[in-house]
């Protein structure tokens, strides 16, 4: 018998405990205009998200922090209610060094594991969204702004692998060294952050883009395993592009996102 090993393909380029929901419910019931956040809490992602909501006529209210974990915002889009958690990805030490070198005009290539940063944010956000989403049957949105200067963290492939796992190839190595290894088909493998049994409290993940003169845009990727799905009609507004995972896909390389 030979042995089977796994190779991850990395192209370049249990939920939290129940928490009290009273102040979140109050926020959902009385959504108004944006209330300024405390300066030390208002990240660049928060600022862009609030600006987007104001521009697009989305009623947005920051949820006060309590002793338990809660989402950042209660939203009202027309007649629809929505909860949102906003995260800003900041550069690590290596990325800061890459950015400095690029600013000097050097050609620098960075890398990493696709979806790694997003997986951490998905797991953290799901804990903040779980109790309030299930209590009120309200869809939720994790909005992420990539401030690292490295697009690998939030490009569509990284989002897909964060949701459904890294692409792997099974390699069968014969015990006879004269025989060549055999390679199995590519399939989604480890590190799947969104499954039927995990992180179902996040209805969709949105990537925030600051396009300068073209304004702020959201690209929304829907979670097929969401306990409370987010209807595509809720965010069918200017400045928002929405996508779903194709059905019955074996891996992320051969299955582009389908526009919703």
HUPE-V910508 format. One line per field, one symbol per residue. ss: DSSP state (a for helix, b for strand, c for the rest). phi: phi as a letter, one per 30 degrees, with the letter a starting at -180 (. if undefined). burial: + if it has 16 or more other C-alpha atoms within 10 Angstrom, else -. A space follows every 10 residues. Layout:
# HUPE-V910508
ss: ???
phi: ???
burial: ???
This chain:
# HUPE-V910508
ss: ccbbbbbbbc cccccccccc caaaaaaaac cccccccccc cccaaaaaaa aaaaacccbb bbcccccccc ccbbbbbccb bbbbbbbbbc ccaaaaaaaa aaaccccccc cccccaaaaa aaaaaaaaaa aaaaaacccb bbbbbbcccc aaaccaaaaa aaaaccbbbb bbbccccccc cbbbbbbbcc ccccbccbcc cccbbbbbbb caaacbbbbb bbcccccccc cccccccccb bbbbcccccc cccccccbbc
phi: .dcccbbdcb ddi.fdddbd cedddddddb dbddcedded cddddedddd dddddcicdb bddedcdcdb ddbccbcicc cacbccbcdc ddeddddddd ddddjdcbcc aldeiddded ddddddddce dddddchcdb bccbcccdic dedbdedddd dddcjddbbd cccdddddcd dccdddbdbd iddcbdcahd dcdacccdbc ciddjcbccc cdcdcddbdc ddddcdbeib cbbbdddhcd addcbddcdc
burial: -------+++ ----++--+- +--+--++-- ++++------ --++++-+++ +++----+++ +++-----++ +++++++--- +++++++++- +---+--++- ---------- --+++++++- ++++++++++ +++----+++ ++++++-+-+ -+++-+++++ ++++++++++ +++------- -----++++- ++++---+++ ++++++++++ -----+++++ ++++++++++ ----+---++ +++++----- +++--++---
